[in-house]
Structure formats: C-alpha cells, structure tokens
C-alpha cells in the first residue's frame, strides 16, 4: 500500500458509490489506475463492499452493550452463538473482569429482557453478565445483515 491507496480508501470511505471517473479526477490519476487499485485492494481483503443499515430505522430502539464473564473452554462456542444472533452487531474478546463484550440492538426493552432472561442463560459457559443500555447513539450504523432477512430479534 502507498499514499495513493490510502487516499483512495479515504475517498471511498466518504462515499463508496462515486464512480471511478469521479475518483480519478479527485485523485489526479487515470480511471484505469483507480479501477486497478480498487480491484487489488478488494482481492487483498483490505476493503470490501457492504450495505450498512441504520438499526434505528429498522425498528431497533434499544442499544445495549453486554459484558460476559465466561468459562475459558466455552469462549469460542459463546462468541459463535452470539455472532449468529441477528440483532448482535459485534462480539469482542476483552481484558479486565469480563471476557466478552458484545453490542446488540433490540426492538424494545421487553425484547432485551427476553434475550437476557431466555437466551443468554441457555448458552453453556456463561457465568455472569453485565448490561449497559445506551441512552443516545450519536454514530454507529453497523448491523448484522441477517437482521434484514429475519427482522428484529424478539
């Protein structure tokens, strides 16, 4: 990667729908160079294309960040189980008193309570959880695309 790749990525991050011709004009290189660079960045896995829906506009009104203390042998199974939930948009291993942090969107506080009471306790290896509800989300429109097919998790 070089400076042109970095500038190209920056421009795509602003608006990935711009044409290669627009990008070539902005960057001062040929359209063929832009096309070739984008293809290489995609092939190398540096960038990828996706749709980023706004969960609030899909009916998700409650944003929660949940910390889990888990039994070490179950970490992989737990992260996979959480990652398969349509309303969970990220799962991360973390340091500190908890082992896993994940973010989830819910259609209501009742659906969050159902998830916390009915789903989470059934995952083998979860010892303890701590839930934090965001009162206002200023940025962050990433959501699992499975939610578009299945609708908000109940």
C-alpha positions in Angstrom: 0.0 0.0 0.0 1.2 3.5 -0.7 -0.1 7.1 -0.4 -2.4 6.7 -3.4 -4.0 3.6 -1.9 -4.6 5.5 1.4 -6.1 8.5 -0.4 -8.3 6.2 -2.4 -9.5 4.4 0.7 -10.2 7.7 2.4 -12.3 8.9 -0.6 -14.2 5.6 -0.8 -15.0 5.8 3.0 -16.6 9.2 2.4 -18.8 7.9 -0.5 -18.2 4.4 -1.9 -20.8 5.0 -4.6 -18.8 7.5 -6.5 -17.7 6.4 -10.0 -14.1 5.5 -10.8 -14.1 8.6 -13.1 -15.0 10.9 -10.3 -12.3 9.3 -8.1 -9.7 9.6 -10.8 -10.4 13.3 -11.2 -10.3 13.8 -7.4 -7.0 11.9 -7.0 -5.4 13.1 -10.3 -4.8 9.7 -11.8 -6.4 7.7 -14.6 -9.7 5.8 -14.3 -7.8 2.7 -15.2 -5.4 3.2 -12.2 -8.4 3.7 -9.9 -10.1 0.6 -11.1 -7.0 -1.5 -10.9 -6.2 -0.2 -7.4 -9.7 -0.9 -6.1 -9.7 -4.4 -7.6 -6.3 -5.1 -5.9 -7.5 -3.7 -2.6 -10.6 -5.9 -2.7 -8.6 -9.0 -3.7 -6.2 -8.5 -0.9 -9.0 -8.1 1.6 -8.0 -4.5 2.5 -11.5 -3.3 1.6 -14.9 -4.9 1.0 -18.3 -3.7 -0.1 -21.3 -3.9 2.1 -24.6 -2.2 3.0 -24.7 -0.6 6.4 -28.3 -0.3 7.5 -29.4 2.1 10.3 -30.8 -0.2 13.0 -33.0 2.6 14.5 -34.7 2.9 11.1 -35.3 -0.8 11.0 -37.2 -0.7 14.3 -34.4 -1.3 16.8 -34.8 1.3 19.5 -32.7 -0.1 22.4 -28.9 -0.2 22.1 -27.1 -2.4 24.7 -23.5 -3.3 25.4 -23.3 -6.5 27.3 -20.2 -7.9 29.1 -19.9 -11.6 29.9 -17.7 -13.5 32.3 -17.3 -17.0 30.8 -15.6 -20.3 31.4 -12.5 -20.4 29.2 -13.2 -23.7 27.4 -16.5 -22.2 26.1 -15.2 -18.9 24.7 -15.3 -19.9 21.0 -18.8 -21.5 21.3 -20.1 -18.5 23.1 -18.7 -16.0 20.6 -20.1 -18.1 17.7 -23.5 -18.3 19.3 -23.6 -14.5 19.8 -22.4 -13.8 16.3 -25.2 -15.8 14.9 -27.8 -13.6 16.6 -29.4 -11.2 14.0 -29.5 -8.3 16.5 -25.9 -8.6 17.6 -23.6 -6.4 15.6 -20.2 -7.1 17.2 -18.6 -9.6 19.5 -15.1 -9.0 21.0 -12.8 -10.7 23.5 -11.7 -8.2 26.1 -9.4 -7.8 29.1 -10.5 -7.0 32.6 -13.0 -8.7 34.9 -15.1 -9.7 31.8 -14.1 -11.9 28.9 -16.5 -10.9 26.1 -18.1 -7.7 25.1 -20.9 -7.5 22.6 -23.2 -4.9 21.2 -26.9 -5.6 20.4 -29.9 -3.8 19.2 -33.4 -4.6 20.4 -36.9 -3.5 19.3 -37.9 -2.8 22.9 -36.8 -3.1 26.5 -39.1 -6.1 26.7 -37.3 -7.9 23.8 -33.9 -7.1 25.5 -35.3 -8.6 28.8 -36.4 -11.7 27.0 -32.9 -12.0 25.4 -31.3 -11.6 28.8 -33.6 -14.0 30.6 -34.3 -16.6 28.0 -31.4 -16.7 25.5 -28.3 -15.8 27.4 -28.6 -18.2 30.4 -29.0 -21.1 27.9 -25.5 -20.5 26.5 -23.2 -23.0 28.2 -20.3 -21.5 30.0 -21.7 -18.0 30.7 -21.1 -17.3 34.4 -22.1 -13.7 34.7 -23.4 -10.8 32.6 -23.5 -7.0 32.9 -25.7 -4.9 30.6 -25.3 -1.3 29.8 -28.0 0.5 27.8 -27.0 3.5 25.6 -29.3 6.4 26.2 -28.4 8.1 22.9 -26.4 6.8 20.0 -24.7 9.5 18.0 -22.9 7.4 15.5 -22.6 3.7 14.5 -24.9 2.3 11.9 -23.4 -1.1 11.6 -25.8 -4.0 12.0 -25.8 -7.7 11.1 -27.3 -8.0 7.7 -29.1 -11.1 8.8 -31.5 -8.7 10.6 -32.7 -7.5 7.3 -33.9 -11.0 6.4 -35.2 -12.1 9.8 -36.5 -8.8 11.2 -35.7 -7.5 14.7 -34.9 -10.3 17.2 -37.6 -10.8 19.8 
